[in-house]
Amino acid sequence: MSKLTKDQIEFAKSMTIKQRHVLRALAIYPNGWFMSASERADPELYELFRHRLVQCHHICATGGLPAWGVTEFGKRIAERQAKGAY
């Protein structure tokens, strides 16, 4: 299991309420959710991708709508945030 980077930890400390809620929801429901165009284009949510806390994937092998889910890094940060860290 890879360690969290300094950048990821610093980002976790400065996350907005919106980012925290989205990460927590994805950690609770890890099967992924379909992404709307506005979510994909939201710079605030894009930071979760940039820090590798969430990832985009296609649920169907034939493509279809993109979905997003939490990464192992994101799960660890969400768990720590729930315990009051960051």
N, C-alpha and C positions, 0 to 999 in steps of 0.2 A: 504494500500500500504506500503510495507516494505521500510525502509530507506536504502540508499547505505551504505555499510560498509566502514570503514577507508581504508581497503585493496583495495577495488574497486576504491575508489577515488584516492588513491596513484597510482594504476595501470593506471587509466585514464590519469593522469598527465604524465606518462612515456611511453605511448603507442607509438609504431613505426608508421611511415606513412602507412605501409601496414596494420597494425591492425586497424588504424583509418579509412582507406578507406573501408575495409571489413565491419567494424561495421556500417559505414554510409550507405553503399549499402544495407545491411540487414535491416536497420531501414527504408530506403526508400521503399524497396520491401519486406514487412514482410511475404509474403507467403512462403518464404524459397526457397533455391536453392539446387540443387543436389550437393553433395560433391564428389570431386574426391579423389582417394586414396592418392595423394600427399598432398592435402589440409588437410586431416584427419591426416596425419603423420607429418605435418609441426609444429615444436615446437613453432614457433612464433605465429601461429594461434591457437594452442592448449591453449595458455594462455587466450584467449577469453573464452574458455570453462571453464577453471580452475577458472576464476573469475566470472563465471555465467552470462556473458554478452550475450552469444549465447548458443543455445542448439541444440542437434541432435534429429531428429525424423524421422519416416517413413511416407511418404505421403499416401501410400496405406495401408489399413488394413492388406493386405496379405504380408506385408514386402516390398520388392523391394529395390531400392537404398535409402541409407540414405540421408536426406536433413538437412539443418541447417537453423535456423531462430534466430532472435533476441529475447531476453527476455525483460521483463519490465525494468530491471536494465540497460540493454544495450541500450534500447530506451532513457532512461533518460540521460545516459552519452553521447550518440550521439547528442541529442538535446543541451545539455550544451556545447559540443565541437563545435557545429555549431555556437553557440552564443559567442564563444571565451573563454569560461571557460576551464580549464584544458589544 
